[in-house]
């Protein structure tokens, strides 16, 4: 199974807002339930290729959305 990057969020509004922000910025991401191995405040995570981690971190730092963690599983 190919590794995936999961970005977790403290609130549902952060997760939904981040999904729209990142898609509008051209990133190939999708909103998925948080994997069982992780815990997150809202139950949603953004899934992406691990190769995008640094670019996604940078993009989200420039946004108004709060993240909890960036994890590759």
Predicted model as a PDB file, atoms N, CA, C, CB and O in Angstrom, pLDDT in the B-factor column:
MODEL        1                                                                  
ATOM      1  N   UNK A   1       0.833  -1.188   0.000  1.00 53.00           N  
ATOM      2  CA  UNK A   1       0.000   0.000   0.000  1.00 53.00           C  
ATOM      3  C   UNK A   1       0.876   1.249   0.000  1.00 53.00           C  
ATOM      4  CB  UNK A   1      -0.947  -0.001   1.212  1.00 53.00           C  
ATOM      5  O   UNK A   1       1.859   1.332   0.736  1.00 53.00           O  
ATOM      6  N   UNK A   2       0.515   2.193  -0.815  1.00 73.00           N  
ATOM      7  CA  UNK A   2       1.284   3.421  -0.930  1.00 73.00           C  
ATOM      8  C   UNK A   2       1.021   4.337   0.272  1.00 73.00           C  
ATOM      9  CB  UNK A   2       0.942   4.144  -2.244  1.00 73.00           C  
ATOM     10  O   UNK A   2      -0.123   4.506   0.694  1.00 73.00           O  
ATOM     11  N   UNK A   3       2.101   4.930   0.819  1.00 94.00           N  
ATOM     12  CA  UNK A   3       1.951   5.854   1.928  1.00 94.00           C  
ATOM     13  C   UNK A   3       1.169   7.087   1.499  1.00 94.00           C  
ATOM     14  CB  UNK A   3       3.316   6.254   2.477  1.00 94.00           C  
ATOM     15  O   UNK A   3       1.250   7.533   0.355  1.00 94.00           O  
ATOM     16  N   UNK A   4       0.415   7.619   2.441  1.00 97.00           N  
ATOM     17  CA  UNK A   4      -0.338   8.836   2.208  1.00 97.00           C  
ATOM     18  C   UNK A   4      -0.064   9.812   3.341  1.00 97.00           C  
ATOM     19  CB  UNK A   4      -1.851   8.540   2.085  1.00 97.00           C  
ATOM     20  O   UNK A   4       0.213   9.411   4.472  1.00 97.00           O  
ATOM     21  N   UNK A   5      -0.144  11.088   3.022  1.00 97.00           N  
ATOM     22  CA  UNK A   5      -0.028  12.151   4.012  1.00 97.00           C  
ATOM     23  C   UNK A   5      -1.430  12.495   4.499  1.00 97.00           C  
ATOM     24  CB  UNK A   5       0.694  13.409   3.418  1.00 97.00           C  
ATOM     25  O   UNK A   5      -2.354  12.657   3.702  1.00 97.00           O  
ATOM     26  N   UNK A   6      -1.577  12.606   5.824  1.00 97.00           N  
ATOM     27  CA  UNK A   6      -2.836  13.033   6.418  1.00 97.00           C  
ATOM     28  C   UNK A   6      -2.578  14.288   7.236  1.00 97.00           C  
ATOM     29  CB  UNK A   6      -3.461  11.908   7.298  1.00 97.00           C  
ATOM     30  O   UNK A   6      -1.672  14.329   8.069  1.00 97.00           O  
ATOM     31  N   UNK A   7      -3.385  15.308   6.986  1.00 97.00           N  
ATOM     32  CA  UNK A   7      -3.321  16.548   7.752  1.00 97.00           C  
ATOM     33  C   UNK A   7      -4.574  16.582   8.617  1.00 97.00           C  
ATOM     34  CB  UNK A   7      -3.218  17.825   6.813  1.00 97.00           C  
ATOM     35  O   UNK A   7      -5.692  16.497   8.108  1.00 97.00           O  
ATOM     36  N   UNK A   8      -4.382  16.707   9.933  1.00 96.00           N  
ATOM     37  CA  UNK A   8      -5.522  16.735  10.839  1.00 96.00           C  
ATOM     38  C   UNK A   8      -5.771  18.156  11.334  1.00 96.00           C  
ATOM     39  CB  UNK A   8      -5.291  15.786  12.026  1.00 96.00           C  
ATOM     40  O   UNK A   8      -4.885  19.010  11.310  1.00 96.00           O  
ATOM     41  N   UNK A   9      -7.007  18.381  11.783  1.00 95.00           N  
ATOM     42  CA  UNK A   9      -7.471  19.711  12.145  1.00 95.00           C  
ATOM     43  C   UNK A   9      -8.231  19.695  13.469  1.00 95.00           C  
ATOM     44  CB  UNK A   9      -8.355  20.277  11.042  1.00 95.00           C  
ATOM     45  O   UNK A   9      -8.839  18.686  13.826  1.00 95.00           O  
ATOM     46  N   UNK A  10      -8.195  20.816  14.199  1.00 94.00           N  
ATOM     47  CA  UNK A  10      -8.907  20.877  15.473  1.00 94.00           C  
ATOM     48  C   UNK A  10     -10.416  21.043  15.318  1.00 94.00           C  
ATOM     49  CB  UNK A  10      -8.366  22.007  16.296  1.00 94.00           C  
ATOM     50  O   UNK A  10     -11.174  20.662  16.210  1.00 94.00           O  
ATOM     51  N   UNK A  11     -10.860  21.608  14.191  1.00 95.00           N  
ATOM     52  CA  UNK A  11     -12.292  21.837  13.997  1.00 95.00           C  
ATOM     53  C   UNK A  11     -12.716  21.445  12.590  1.00 95.00           C  
ATOM     54  CB  UNK A  11     -12.644  23.305  14.264  1.00 95.00           C  
ATOM     55  O   UNK A  11     -11.905  21.405  11.665  1.00 95.00           O  
ATOM     56  N   UNK A  12     -14.002  21.157  12.452  1.00 95.00           N  
ATOM     57  CA  UNK A  12     -14.549  20.827  11.140  1.00 95.00           C  
ATOM     58  C   UNK A  12     -14.425  22.010  10.190  1.00 95.00           C  
ATOM     59  CB  UNK A  12     -16.014  20.398  11.261  1.00 95.00           C  
ATOM     60  O   UNK A  12     -14.147  21.819   9.006  1.00 95.00           O  
ATOM     61  N   UNK A  13     -14.625  23.230  10.687  1.00 96.00           N  
ATOM     62  CA  UNK A  13     -14.525  24.396   9.801  1.00 96.00           C  
ATOM     63  C   UNK A  13     -13.100  24.570   9.280  1.00 96.00           C  
ATOM     64  CB  UNK A  13     -14.974  25.670  10.537  1.00 96.00           C  
ATOM     65  O   UNK A  13     -12.916  24.981   8.135  1.00 96.00           O  
ATOM     66  N   UNK A  14     -12.078  24.264  10.103  1.00 97.00           N  
ATOM     67  CA  UNK A  14     -10.694  24.307   9.619  1.00 97.00           C  
ATOM     68  C   UNK A  14     -10.472  23.262   8.531  1.00 97.00           C  
ATOM     69  CB  UNK A  14      -9.707  24.081  10.781  1.00 97.00           C  
ATOM     70  O   UNK A  14      -9.811  23.539   7.531  1.00 97.00           O  
ATOM     71  N   UNK A  15     -11.020  22.064   8.720  1.00 97.00           N  
ATOM     72  CA  UNK A  15     -10.850  20.990   7.732  1.00 97.00           C  
ATOM     73  C   UNK A  15     -11.529  21.350   6.416  1.00 97.00           C  
ATOM     74  CB  UNK A  15     -11.416  19.665   8.271  1.00 97.00           C  
ATOM     75  O   UNK A  15     -10.921  21.231   5.352  1.00 97.00           O  
ATOM     76  N   UNK A  16     -12.776  21.786   6.479  1.00 97.00           N  
ATOM     77  CA  UNK A  16     -13.521  22.119   5.266  1.00 97.00           C  
ATOM     78  C   UNK A  16     -12.925  23.341   4.571  1.00 97.00           C  
ATOM     79  CB  UNK A  16     -14.996  22.370   5.597  1.00 97.00           C  
ATOM     80  O   UNK A  16     -12.808  23.364   3.346  1.00 97.00           O  
ATOM     81  N   UNK A  17     -12.556  24.336   5.336  1.00 98.00           N  
ATOM     82  CA  UNK A  17     -11.946  25.533   4.761  1.00 98.00           C  
ATOM     83  C   UNK A  17     -10.608  25.232   4.111  1.00 98.00           C  
ATOM     84  CB  UNK A  17     -11.769  26.593   5.826  1.00 98.00           C  
ATOM     85  O   UNK A  17     -10.305  25.743   3.033  1.00 98.00           O  
ATOM     86  N   UNK A  18      -9.805  24.398   4.769  1.00 98.00           N  
ATOM     87  CA  UNK A  18      -8.498  24.018   4.225  1.00 98.00           C  
ATOM     88  C   UNK A  18      -8.657  23.234   2.932  1.00 98.00           C  
ATOM     89  CB  UNK A  18      -7.708  23.191   5.247  1.00 98.00           C  
ATOM     90  O   UNK A  18      -7.906  23.435   1.978  1.00 98.00           O  
ATOM     91  N   UNK A  19      -9.638  22.339   2.906  1.00 98.00           N  
ATOM     92  CA  UNK A  19      -9.871  21.564   1.683  1.00 98.00           C  
ATOM     93  C   UNK A  19     -10.148  22.512   0.518  1.00 98.00           C  
ATOM     94  CB  UNK A  19     -11.053  20.572   1.871  1.00 98.00           C  
ATOM     95  O   UNK A  19      -9.528  22.384  -0.537  1.00 98.00           O  
ATOM     96  N   UNK A  20     -11.056  23.445   0.689  1.00 98.00           N  
ATOM     97  CA  UNK A  20     -11.391  24.386  -0.384  1.00 98.00           C  
ATOM     98  C   UNK A  20     -10.181  25.254  -0.744  1.00 98.00           C  
ATOM     99  CB  UNK A  20     -12.581  25.279   0.035  1.00 98.00           C  
ATOM    100  O   UNK A  20      -9.875  25.438  -1.922  1.00 98.00           O  
ATOM    101  N   UNK A  21      -9.505  25.778   0.261  1.00 98.00           N  
ATOM    102  CA  UNK A  21      -8.330  26.629   0.039  1.00 98.00           C  
ATOM    103  C   UNK A  21      -7.259  25.896  -0.762  1.00 98.00           C  
ATOM    104  CB  UNK A  21      -7.750  27.098   1.379  1.00 98.00           C  
ATOM    105  O   UNK A  21      -6.710  26.438  -1.721  1.00 98.00           O  
ATOM    106  N   UNK A  22      -6.964  24.654  -0.360  1.00 98.00           N  
ATOM    107  CA  UNK A  22      -5.913  23.889  -1.032  1.00 98.00           C  
ATOM    108  C   UNK A  22      -6.319  23.486  -2.456  1.00 98.00           C  
ATOM    109  CB  UNK A  22      -5.574  22.640  -0.217  1.00 98.00           C  
ATOM    110  O   UNK A  22      -5.500  23.544  -3.373  1.00 98.00           O  
ATOM    111  N   UNK A  23      -7.575  23.082  -2.640  1.00 98.00           N  
ATOM    112  CA  UNK A  23      -8.039  22.737  -3.991  1.00 98.00           C  
ATOM    113  C   UNK A  23      -8.013  23.968  -4.887  1.00 98.00           C  
ATOM    114  CB  UNK A  23      -9.466  22.138  -3.945  1.00 98.00           C  
ATOM    115  O   UNK A  23      -7.591  23.896  -6.041  1.00 98.00           O  
ATOM    116  N   UNK A  24      -8.470  25.104  -4.346  1.00 97.00           N  
ATOM    117  CA  UNK A  24      -8.449  26.347  -5.128  1.00 97.00           C  
ATOM    118  C   UNK A  24      -7.020  26.769  -5.467  1.00 97.00           C  
ATOM    119  CB  UNK A  24      -9.158  27.472  -4.359  1.00 97.00           C  
ATOM    120  O   UNK A  24      -6.795  27.476  -6.450  1.00 97.00           O  
ATOM    121  N   UNK A  25      -6.052  26.336  -4.651  1.00 97.00           N  
ATOM    122  CA  UNK A  25      -4.639  26.643  -4.887  1.00 97.00           C  
ATOM    123  C   UNK A  25      -3.982  25.648  -5.835  1.00 97.00           C  
ATOM    124  CB  UNK A  25      -3.885  26.665  -3.571  1.00 97.00           C  
ATOM    125  O   UNK A  25      -2.795  25.769  -6.141  1.00 97.00           O  
ATOM    126  N   UNK A  26      -4.759  24.653  -6.307  1.00 98.00           N  
ATOM    127  CA  UNK A  26      -4.254  23.710  -7.300  1.00 98.00           C  
ATOM    128  C   UNK A  26      -3.685  22.412  -6.753  1.00 98.00           C  
ATOM    129  CB  UNK A  26      -3.225  24.367  -8.090  1.00 98.00           C  
ATOM    130  O   UNK A  26      -3.122  21.624  -7.513  1.00 98.00           O  
ATOM    131  N   UNK A  27      -3.816  22.173  -5.463  1.00 98.00           N  
ATOM    132  CA  UNK A  27      -3.289  20.934  -4.880  1.00 98.00           C  
ATOM    133  C   UNK A  27      -4.240  19.765  -5.132  1.00 98.00           C  
ATOM    134  CB  UNK A  27      -3.055  21.109  -3.369  1.00 98.00           C  
ATOM    135  O   UNK A  27      -5.460  19.926  -5.102  1.00 98.00           O  
ATOM    136  N   UNK A  28      -3.665  18.585  -5.380  1.00 97.00           N  
ATOM    137  CA  UNK A  28      -4.428  17.350  -5.560  1.00 97.00           C  
ATOM    138  C   UNK A  28      -4.610  16.713  -4.181  1.00 97.00           C  
ATOM    139  CB  UNK A  28      -3.703  16.361  -6.560  1.00 97.00           C  
ATOM    140  O   UNK A  28      -3.784  15.916  -3.735  1.00 97.00           O  
ATOM    141  N   UNK A  29      -5.700  17.076  -3.521  1.00 98.00           N  
ATOM    142  CA  UNK A  29      -5.976  16.584  -2.168  1.00 98.00           C  
ATOM    143  C   UNK A  29      -7.429  16.129  -2.102  1.00 98.00           C  
ATOM    144  CB  UNK A  29      -5.687  17.685  -1.090  1.00 98.00           C  
ATOM    145  O   UNK A  29      -8.218  16.407  -3.006  1.00 98.00           O  
ATOM    146  N   UNK A  30      -7.776  15.427  -1.021  1.00 97.00           N  
ATOM    147  CA  UNK A  30      -9.186  15.127  -0.785  1.00 97.00           C  
ATOM    148  C   UNK A  30      -9.440  15.078   0.716  1.00 97.00           C  
ATOM    149  CB  UNK A  30      -9.594  13.784  -1.458  1.00 97.00           C  
ATOM    150  O   UNK A  30      -8.540  14.799   1.508  1.00 97.00           O  
ATOM    151  N   UNK A  31     -10.679  15.354   1.085  1.00 97.00           N  
ATOM    152  CA  UNK A  31     -11.099  15.311   2.477  1.00 97.00           C  
ATOM    153  C   UNK A  31     -11.579  13.898   2.781  1.00 97.00           C  
ATOM    154  CB  UNK A  31     -12.216  16.365   2.769  1.00 97.00           C  
ATOM    155  O   UNK A  31     -12.426  13.358   2.069  1.00 97.00           O  
ATOM    156  N   UNK A  32     -11.037  13.299   3.841  1.00 97.00           N  
ATOM    157  CA  UNK A  32     -11.374  11.924   4.209  1.00 97.00           C  
ATOM    158  C   UNK A  32     -11.544  11.842   5.729  1.00 97.00           C  
ATOM    159  CB  UNK A  32     -10.271  10.925   3.717  1.00 97.00           C  
ATOM    160  O   UNK A  32     -11.087  12.726   6.454  1.00 97.00           O  
ATOM    161  N   UNK A  33     -12.205  10.780   6.209  1.00 95.00           N  
ATOM    162  CA  UNK A  33     -12.239  10.583   7.665  1.00 95.00           C  
ATOM    163  C   UNK A  33     -10.820  10.356   8.193  1.00 95.00           C  
ATOM    164  CB  UNK A  33     -13.158   9.378   8.040  1.00 95.00           C  
ATOM    165  O   UNK A  33      -9.969   9.805   7.494  1.00 95.00           O  
ATOM    166  N   UNK A  34     -10.580  10.782   9.414  1.00 94.00           N  
ATOM    167  CA  UNK A  34      -9.263  10.561  10.024  1.00 94.00           C  
ATOM    168  C   UNK A  34      -9.038   9.056  10.170  1.00 94.00           C  
ATOM    169  CB  UNK A  34      -9.153  11.282  11.417  1.00 94.00           C  
ATOM    170  O   UNK A  34      -9.910   8.355  10.684  1.00 94.00           O  
ATOM    171  N   UNK A  35      -7.887   8.547   9.728  1.00 91.00           N  
ATOM    172  CA  UNK A  35      -7.595   7.122   9.905  1.00 91.00           C  
ATOM    173  C   UNK A  35      -7.635   6.723  11.385  1.00 91.00           C  
ATOM    174  CB  UNK A  35      -6.219   6.784   9.306  1.00 91.00           C  
ATOM    175  O   UNK A  35      -7.340   7.535  12.262  1.00 91.00           O  
ATOM    176  N   UNK A  36      -7.998   5.488  11.646  1.00 88.00           N  
ATOM    177  CA  UNK A  36      -8.117   4.994  13.025  1.00 88.00           C  
ATOM    178  C   UNK A  36      -6.835   5.163  13.839  1.00 88.00           C  
ATOM    179  CB  UNK A  36      -8.508   3.535  13.010  1.00 88.00           C  
ATOM    180  O   UNK A  36      -6.879   5.345  15.055  1.00 88.00           O  
ATOM    181  N   UNK A  37      -5.690   5.100  13.149  1.00 87.00           N  
ATOM    182  CA  UNK A  37      -4.399   5.192  13.844  1.00 87.00           C  
ATOM    183  C   UNK A  37      -4.150   6.587  14.423  1.00 87.00           C  
ATOM    184  CB  UNK A  37      -3.267   4.826  12.889  1.00 87.00           C  
ATOM    185  O   UNK A  37      -3.274   6.764  15.270  1.00 87.00           O  
ATOM    186  N   UNK A  38      -4.913   7.564  13.970  1.00 86.00           N  
ATOM    187  CA  UNK A  38      -4.714   8.951  14.398  1.00 86.00           C  
ATOM    188  C   UNK A  38      -5.918   9.425  15.198  1.00 86.00           C  
ATOM    189  CB  UNK A  38      -4.480   9.876  13.180  1.00 86.00           C  
ATOM    190  O   UNK A  38      -7.003   8.848  15.127  1.00 86.00           O  
ATOM    191  N   UNK A  39      -5.700  10.483  15.956  1.00 77.00           N  
ATOM    192  CA  UNK A  39      -6.832  11.133  16.595  1.00 77.00           C  
ATOM    193  C   UNK A  39      -6.801  12.591  16.198  1.00 77.00           C  
ATOM    194  CB  UNK A  39      -6.799  10.965  18.145  1.00 77.00           C  
ATOM    195  O   UNK A  39      -5.736  13.190  16.049  1.00 77.00           O  
ATOM    196  N   UNK A  40      -7.979  13.150  16.029  1.00 67.00           N  
ATOM    197  CA  UNK A  40      -8.064  14.557  15.642  1.00 67.00           C  
ATOM    198  C   UNK A  40      -9.335  15.137  16.222  1.00 67.00           C  
ATOM    199  CB  UNK A  40      -8.032  14.727  14.096  1.00 67.00           C  
ATOM    200  O   UNK A  40     -10.312  14.426  16.459  1.00 67.00           O  
ATOM    201  N   UNK A  41      -9.310  16.424  16.445  1.00 77.00           N  
ATOM    202  CA  UNK A  41     -10.431  17.096  17.072  1.00 77.00           C  
ATOM    203  C   UNK A  41     -11.731  16.978  16.314  1.00 77.00           C  
ATOM    204  CB  UNK A  41     -10.112  18.512  17.253  1.00 77.00           C  
ATOM    205  O   UNK A  41     -12.794  16.922  16.933  1.00 77.00           O  
ATOM    206  N   UNK A  42     -11.685  16.939  14.985  1.00 88.00           N  
ATOM    207  CA  UNK A  42     -12.939  17.025  14.237  1.00 88.00           C  
ATOM    208  C   UNK A  42     -13.334  15.761  13.497  1.00 88.00           C  
ATOM    209  CB  UNK A  42     -12.849  18.125  13.269  1.00 88.00           C  
ATOM    210  O   UNK A  42     -14.485  15.647  13.075  1.00 88.00           O  
ATOM    211  N   UNK A  43     -12.437  14.812  13.322  1.00 92.00           N  
ATOM    212  CA  UNK A  43     -12.783  13.584  12.607  1.00 92.00           C  
ATOM    213  C   UNK A  43     -12.513  13.609  11.110  1.00 92.00           C  
ATOM    214  CB  UNK A  43     -14.208  13.287  12.822  1.00 92.00           C  
ATOM    215  O   UNK A  43     -12.654  12.584  10.442  1.00 92.00           O  
ATOM    216  N   UNK A  44     -12.122  14.778  10.566  1.00 95.00           N  
ATOM    217  CA  UNK A  44     -11.797  14.888   9.150  1.00 95.00           C  
ATOM    218  C   UNK A  44     -10.317  15.178   8.974  1.00 95.00           C  
ATOM    219  CB  UNK A  44     -12.641  15.982   8.482  1.00 95.00           C  
ATOM    220  O   UNK A  44      -9.687  15.817   9.817  1.00 95.00           O  
ATOM    221  N   UNK A  45      -9.780  14.700   7.870  1.00 96.00           N  
ATOM    222  CA  UNK A  45      -8.389  15.005   7.537  1.00 96.00           C  
ATOM    223  C   UNK A  45      -8.285  15.239   6.033  1.00 96.00           C  
ATOM    224  CB  UNK A  45      -7.433  13.852   7.989  1.00 96.00           C  
ATOM    225  O   UNK A  45      -9.140  14.806   5.259  1.00 96.00           O  
ATOM    226  N   UNK A  46      -7.230  15.925   5.642  1.00 97.00           N  
ATOM    227  CA  UNK A  46      -6.917  16.085   4.227  1.00 97.00           C  
ATOM    228  C   UNK A  46      -5.894  15.023   3.879  1.00 97.00           C  
ATOM    229  CB  UNK A  46      -6.383  17.531   3.901  1.00 97.00           C  
ATOM    230  O   UNK A  46      -4.895  14.859   4.580  1.00 97.00           O  
ATOM    231  N   UNK A  47      -6.143  14.297   2.793  1.00 98.00           N  
ATOM    232  CA  UNK A  47      -5.244  13.247   2.324  1.00 98.00           C  
ATOM    233  C   UNK A  47      -4.535  13.737   1.067  1.00 98.00           C  
ATOM    234  CB  UNK A  47      -6.019  11.922   2.046  1.00 98.00           C  
ATOM    235  O   UNK A  47      -5.151  14.310   0.169  1.00 98.00           O  
ATOM    236  N   UNK A  48      -3.220  13.498   1.025  1.00 98.00           N  
ATOM    237  CA  UNK A  48      -2.412  13.930  -0.123  1.00 98.00           C  
ATOM    238  C   UNK A  48      -1.181  13.040  -0.244  1.00 98.00           C  
ATOM    239  CB  UNK A  48      -1.994  15.424   0.020  1.00 98.00           C  
ATOM    240  O   UNK A  48      -0.922  12.185   0.602  1.00 98.00           O  
ATOM    241  N   UNK A  49      -0.439  13.262  -1.305  1.00 97.00           N  
ATOM    242  CA  UNK A  49       0.828  12.571  -1.494  1.00 97.00           C  
ATOM    243  C   UNK A  49       1.846  13.105  -0.481  1.00 97.00           C  
ATOM    244  CB  UNK A  49       1.348  12.750  -2.955  1.00 97.00           C  
ATOM    245  O   UNK A  49       1.912  14.314  -0.261  1.00 97.00           O  
ATOM    246  N   UNK A  50       2.643  12.222   0.142  1.00 97.00           N  
ATOM    247  CA  UNK A  50       3.675  12.685   1.067  1.00 97.00           C  
ATOM    248  C   UNK A  50       4.673  13.644   0.418  1.00 97.00           C  
ATOM    249  CB  UNK A  50       4.414  11.499   1.637  1.00 97.00           C  
ATOM    250  O   UNK A  50       5.286  14.459   1.107  1.00 97.00           O  
ATOM    251  N   UNK A  51       4.839  13.552  -0.902  1.00 97.00           N  
ATOM    252  CA  UNK A  51       5.756  14.450  -1.617  1.00 97.00           C  
ATOM    253  C   UNK A  51       5.334  15.915  -1.508  1.00 97.00           C  
ATOM    254  CB  UNK A  51       5.837  14.050  -3.087  1.00 97.00           C  
ATOM    255  O   UNK A  51       6.150  16.816  -1.708  1.00 97.00           O  
ATOM    256  N   UNK A  52       4.069  16.150  -1.193  1.00 98.00           N  
ATOM    257  CA  UNK A  52       3.543  17.513  -1.118  1.00 98.00           C  
ATOM    258  C   UNK A  52       3.635  18.128   0.281  1.00 98.00           C  
ATOM    259  CB  UNK A  52       2.111  17.522  -1.571  1.00 98.00           C  
ATOM    260  O   UNK A  52       3.227  19.273   0.475  1.00 98.00           O  
ATOM    261  N   UNK A  53       4.164  17.383   1.259  1.00 97.00           N  
ATOM    262  CA  UNK A  53       4.108  17.830   2.652  1.00 97.00           C  
ATOM    263  C   UNK A  53       4.623  19.252   2.860  1.00 97.00           C  
ATOM    264  CB  UNK A  53       4.896  16.890   3.511  1.00 97.00           C  
ATOM    265  O   UNK A  53       3.918  20.074   3.445  1.00 97.00           O  
ATOM    266  N   UNK A  54       5.808  19.556   2.407  1.00 97.00           N  
ATOM    267  CA  UNK A  54       6.389  20.872   2.657  1.00 97.00           C  
ATOM    268  C   UNK A  54       5.602  21.982   1.956  1.00 97.00           C  
ATOM    269  CB  UNK A  54       7.844  20.897   2.199  1.00 97.00           C  
ATOM    270  O   UNK A  54       5.408  23.059   2.518  1.00 97.00           O  
ATOM    271  N   UNK A  55       5.154  21.716   0.733  1.00 98.00           N  
ATOM    272  CA  UNK A  55       4.363  22.715   0.007  1.00 98.00           C  
ATOM    273  C   UNK A  55       3.020  22.948   0.686  1.00 98.00           C  
ATOM    274  CB  UNK A  55       4.145  22.276  -1.446  1.00 98.00           C  
ATOM    275  O   UNK A  55       2.549  24.083   0.760  1.00 98.00           O  
ATOM    276  N   UNK A  56       2.399  21.874   1.183  1.00 98.00           N  
ATOM    277  CA  UNK A  56       1.117  22.013   1.882  1.00 98.00           C  
ATOM    278  C   UNK A  56       1.300  22.762   3.204  1.00 98.00           C  
ATOM    279  CB  UNK A  56       0.487  20.624   2.139  1.00 98.00           C  
ATOM    280  O   UNK A  56       0.491  23.622   3.552  1.00 98.00           O  
ATOM    281  N   UNK A  57       2.360  22.433   3.933  1.00 98.00           N  
ATOM    282  CA  UNK A  57       2.646  23.149   5.189  1.00 98.00           C  
ATOM    283  C   UNK A  57       2.800  24.640   4.924  1.00 98.00           C  
ATOM    284  CB  UNK A  57       3.927  22.593   5.861  1.00 98.00           C  
ATOM    285  O   UNK A  57       2.240  25.471   5.638  1.00 98.00           O  
ATOM    286  N   UNK A  58       3.557  24.963   3.900  1.00 97.00           N  
ATOM    287  CA  UNK A  58       3.793  26.363   3.560  1.00 97.00           C  
ATOM    288  C   UNK A  58       2.485  27.053   3.168  1.00 97.00           C  
ATOM    289  CB  UNK A  58       4.818  26.473   2.416  1.00 97.00           C  
ATOM    290  O   UNK A  58       2.211  28.167   3.614  1.00 97.00           O  
ATOM    291  N   UNK A  59       1.691  26.402   2.347  1.00 97.00           N  
ATOM    292  CA  UNK A  59       0.420  26.984   1.912  1.00 97.00           C  
ATOM    293  C   UNK A  59      -0.513  27.215   3.096  1.00 97.00           C  
ATOM    294  CB  UNK A  59      -0.257  26.076   0.880  1.00 97.00           C  
ATOM    295  O   UNK A  59      -1.167  28.254   3.181  1.00 97.00           O  
ATOM    296  N   UNK A  60      -0.575  26.249   4.006  1.00 98.00           N  
ATOM    297  CA  UNK A  60      -1.477  26.388   5.147  1.00 98.00           C  
ATOM    298  C   UNK A  60      -0.969  27.404   6.164  1.00 98.00           C  
ATOM    299  CB  UNK A  60      -1.672  25.046   5.820  1.00 98.00           C  
ATOM    300  O   UNK A  60      -1.765  28.012   6.880  1.00 98.00           O  
ATOM    301  N   UNK A  61       0.345  27.595   6.235  1.00 95.00           N  
ATOM    302  CA  UNK A  61       0.893  28.639   7.109  1.00 95.00           C  
ATOM    303  C   UNK A  61       0.461  30.017   6.620  1.00 95.00           C  
ATOM    304  CB  UNK A  61       2.438  28.551   7.167  1.00 95.00           C  
ATOM    305  O   UNK A  61       0.314  30.944   7.418  1.00 95.00           O  
ATOM    306  N   UNK A  62       0.257  30.153   5.314  1.00 92.00           N  
ATOM    307  CA  UNK A  62      -0.169  31.424   4.729  1.00 92.00           C  
ATOM    308  C   UNK A  62      -1.684  31.618   4.785  1.00 92.00           C  
ATOM    309  CB  UNK A  62       0.302  31.511   3.291  1.00 92.00           C  
ATOM    310  O   UNK A  62      -2.194  32.652   4.353  1.00 92.00           O  
ATOM    311  N   UNK A  63      -2.406  30.627   5.313  1.00 95.00           N  
ATOM    312  CA  UNK A  63      -3.867  30.704   5.386  1.00 95.00           C  
ATOM    313  C   UNK A  63      -4.299  31.045   6.813  1.00 95.00           C  
ATOM    314  CB  UNK A  63      -4.513  29.368   4.927  1.00 95.00           C  
ATOM    315  O   UNK A  63      -3.478  31.170   7.721  1.00 95.00           O  
ATOM    316  N   UNK A  64      -5.602  31.190   6.975  1.00 94.00           N  
ATOM    317  CA  UNK A  64      -6.166  31.451   8.306  1.00 94.00           C  
ATOM    318  C   UNK A  64      -6.604  30.168   9.001  1.00 94.00           C  
ATOM    319  CB  UNK A  64      -7.350  32.404   8.198  1.00 94.00           C  
ATOM    320  O   UNK A  64      -7.242  30.222  10.052  1.00 94.00           O  
ATOM    321  N   UNK A  65      -6.267  29.008   8.423  1.00 97.00           N  
ATOM    322  CA  UNK A  65      -6.738  27.742   8.977  1.00 97.00           C  
ATOM    323  C   UNK A  65      -5.707  27.116   9.904  1.00 97.00           C  
ATOM    324  CB  UNK A  65      -7.080  26.773   7.858  1.00 97.00           C  
ATOM    325  O   UNK A  65      -4.504  27.167   9.651  1.00 97.00           O  
ATOM    326  N   UNK A  66      -6.205  26.528  10.980  1.00 96.00           N  
ATOM    327  CA  UNK A  66      -5.339  25.892  11.975  1.00 96.00           C  
ATOM    328  C   UNK A  66      -5.266  24.392  11.703  1.00 96.00           C  
ATOM    329  CB  UNK A  66      -5.855  26.162  13.416  1.00 96.00           C  
ATOM    330  O   UNK A  66      -6.275  23.756  11.400  1.00 96.00           O  
ATOM    331  N   UNK A  67      -4.056  23.836  11.815  1.00 96.00           N  
ATOM    332  CA  UNK A  67      -3.862  22.396  11.655  1.00 96.00           C  
ATOM    333  C   UNK A  67      -3.426  21.799  12.989  1.00 96.00           C  
ATOM    334  CB  UNK A  67      -2.813  22.092  10.544  1.00 96.00           C  
ATOM    335  O   UNK A  67      -2.942  22.507  13.872  1.00 96.00           O  
ATOM    336  N   UNK A  68      -3.605  20.480  13.121  1.00 94.00           N  
ATOM    337  CA  UNK A  68      -3.103  19.776  14.293  1.00 94.00           C  
ATOM    338  C   UNK A  68      -1.801  19.067  13.982  1.00 94.00           C  
ATOM    339  CB  UNK A  68      -4.134  18.778  14.801  1.00 94.00           C  
ATOM    340  O   UNK A  68      -0.807  19.244  14.685  1.00 94.00           O  
ATOM    341  N   UNK A  69      -1.805  18.255  12.914  1.00 94.00           N  
ATOM    342  CA  UNK A  69      -0.633  17.427  12.647  1.00 94.00           C  
ATOM    343  C   UNK A  69      -0.550  17.059  11.164  1.00 94.00           C  
ATOM    344  CB  UNK A  69      -0.671  16.155  13.509  1.00 94.00           C  
ATOM    345  O   UNK A  69      -1.546  17.082  10.440  1.00 94.00           O  
ATOM    346  N   UNK A  70       0.663  16.720  10.739  1.00 96.00           N  
ATOM    347  CA  UNK A  70       0.946  16.209   9.395  1.00 96.00           C  
ATOM    348  C   UNK A  70       1.570  14.834   9.604  1.00 96.00           C  
ATOM    349  CB  UNK A  70       1.909  17.185   8.559  1.00 96.00           C  
ATOM    350  O   UNK A  70       2.664  14.742  10.160  1.00 96.00           O  
ATOM    351  N   UNK A  71       0.901  13.757   9.174  1.00 95.00           N  
ATOM    352  CA  UNK A  71       1.353  12.390   9.447  1.00 95.00           C  
ATOM    353  C   UNK A  71       1.329  11.577   8.175  1.00 95.00           C  
ATOM    354  CB  UNK A  71       0.480  11.722  10.524  1.00 95.00           C  
ATOM    355  O   UNK A  71       0.369  11.643   7.407  1.00 95.00           O  
ATOM    356  N   UNK A  72       2.391  10.801   7.943  1.00 96.00           N  
ATOM    357  CA  UNK A  72       2.423   9.873   6.817  1.00 96.00           C  
ATOM    358  C   UNK A  72       2.171   8.471   7.348  1.00 96.00           C  
ATOM    359  CB  UNK A  72       3.786   9.949   6.053  1.00 96.00           C  
ATOM    360  O   UNK A  72       2.848   7.999   8.260  1.00 96.00           O  
ATOM    361  N   UNK A  73       1.175   7.816   6.751  1.00 94.00           N  
ATOM    362  CA  UNK A  73       0.838   6.423   7.109  1.00 94.00           C  
ATOM    363  C   UNK A  73       0.874   5.563   5.859  1.00 94.00           C  
ATOM    364  CB  UNK A  73      -0.568   6.335   7.791  1.00 94.00           C  
ATOM    365  O   UNK A  73       0.623   4.360   5.930  1.00 94.00           O  
TER     366      UNK A  73                                                      
ENDMDL                                                                          
END                                                                             
